[in-house]
Amino acid sequence: MSRLLLFNKPYGVLSQFTDRGSGTARRTLSDFIDMPGVYPAGRLDRDSEGLLLLTDDGRLQARIADPKFKMPKTYLAQVEGEAQEADLDRLRRGVTLKDGPTRPAEAERIDPPALWPRDPPVRFRKTVPDCWIRLTIREGRNRQVRRMTAAVGLPTLRLVRWSVGDWTVGDVPTGEWRLAA
């Protein structure tokens, strides 16, 4: 029977078990997950937080990560600026990035969600407004949500992946995981 872990990845953690790189020690999945044989199904940037799925089932891993399956991924993004309906409409139609047009996204402005504190916190600036949007995409390019919000003039300050398909980070505390039911 295959295993599927729902991990609430903290800010600053690499979506891999080892750090092959920078010369400075960075936190990895091995700092949080001690279960042999599971691997990430997709990636979540180091400076993004939230749901990361891990599994020991190669076919499930491919179904989750491969864009051809168009599995919806929902993000909560704190953006710099005040998202207007015209900005959200552009995201809903799809925007053109350097690597080509994106698929249309679901986008809506939301009230600030009740989330765990981020460490370090997002820098607050009195003179620069911000707001939250919920964005659902069905592809997974490198840093795609950040690039999409920037393309409509709303740079991302904090990015939390809330769900992938039917799986959600829900009540999993940051830095912890649970087995999917």
N, C-alpha and C positions, 0 to 999 in steps of 0.2 A: 504494500500500500504506500502510495507516495505521500510525502510531507510537504506542506506549504506553510511558511512562516510569514506573519505580518509583522514587520519591524518598523518602529517609528524612529527613523534615522534623524539624529540630531544634526544641527548646523555644524559644519567643519569636519564631518566624517566622510572618508572615501567609501564609495560603493564597491569595495573589493576587500579581500581578506588580508592582503599584504600591500605594503607601500613600496612600489618599485620606483623610487624616484627622487625626490627633491633634495635629499641630503639632510633634511630636517625631519624629525619624527612627526608623522601625522597620524591621527586616529583612523583606524580601519574597522571593518566589520568584526574582526577577531577580538577587538576590545569589548564587544557586546554579545557576540553569539558564539557559543561553544557547542556546536552541533555539527559533527563531521558529515560531509556528503551533500550539503545544501549549497546552492549557488544563486546569486542574484538573477532574477528574471527582469532584465532591463537595468537601467542605471538611473541614478539621481545625483545631480551635481553636488560637489562638496559643499557649496554654499546654499544648497536647497535642503529642506527638511521634509519629514513626513513619511508616507507609506513607501516602503521598499519591500517587494515580495521576494522570498527566497524559496527554492524548491530543490528536491532531489530528482524530479521528473523532467527529463530532457524535452519531451513533447509538450508538456505544460509550460515549461520555460519558453519554448519557441512560440507557443500560442500567445503568451503574455507579451513577449518582447518584439515579435515580428510585426512591422507596420502593416503587412498585407492582411492581417486579421482585424485591423481597425478597432482594437479594444479601446474604449474610452478611458481617458485619464483626466481626472478633475483636480485642478489646482486652485488654491486660495492665494491670491497675490496682493500684497500691499504695494501700491504703486505711488510714485511721486506725481502729484497733480490731482485734479478733480476729473474723474472719468465722466465724459459726456456721452449722451446717447449716440452721437456721431462716431465717437471713438469705438464704442462697443459694436456698432454696425459694421465698421471696417473689420474688426476681429471676426464678426459673424460671417462676413463675406470671404474672409481669407485675406492675408496681406502678402505682399511680395518681399521676400528676403533675398539676401545675396545668393543663396542656393536655390532660388525659385519660389513660386507661390506656395502658400500653405493651403491645406484644406480648410473649409469653413469651420469655425469653432463655435461652441455655445459660449456666450459671454453675458454676464450681468453684474451690475454693481450690487454689493452686499454690505450689510452692517459689519463693523469689525467683529470677527469671530472670537469666541472664548477659546484661546489657545494657550498652551504652555509658554512660559517665558523663553525667549531666545537668549543664548549666551554666545557671543556678546549681544546686547540689545541693539535694535535698529536705532541709528542716530536720529534723534528728534530735532527738527528745525522749526522754530516758531513761525518763520516767514515763508515756509514752503508747505503748502497743504498736501495731504495724502489721503488716499481712500483704499478700499478693498474691492477686488473683483473676483468672481468665480469664473474660471475658464476651463472648458472641457475640450480636449483635442483628441484626434484619432490617428495621430502619427507621433513620431518621437525623435525628431531631429535634435542634434546637439544644442543645448541651451535654447530650445525653441520658444518656450513661453516668455522667457526674458527678452528674446529678440523680437517677438511679436508685440509685446507691450511697448518696447522702445520704438518700434516702427510706427506706432500711433501716438508717440509723444508722451508715454507714461512709463518711465523707467521703473523697473521692479526693485523694491527695497527689501522685501521678504517674500519668499516663495515656499509654500507648503503643498506637497502633493497629498490630497485628501483621499482619493480613491483611484483604483484601477479596476475596471470592469465592475463586478459586484462587491469587491473587497474594499474595505475602508479602514483607515487608521483608527477611526472611532475613539474608543476610550483607552487605547494602548498608550501608556505614558512614554514620553520621549526617552530614547535610549533603551527601551524594552521591546520585547517581542512576545507573540503568542502564536500557537498553532491555529490555523484556520479550521473552522468547524466543517 
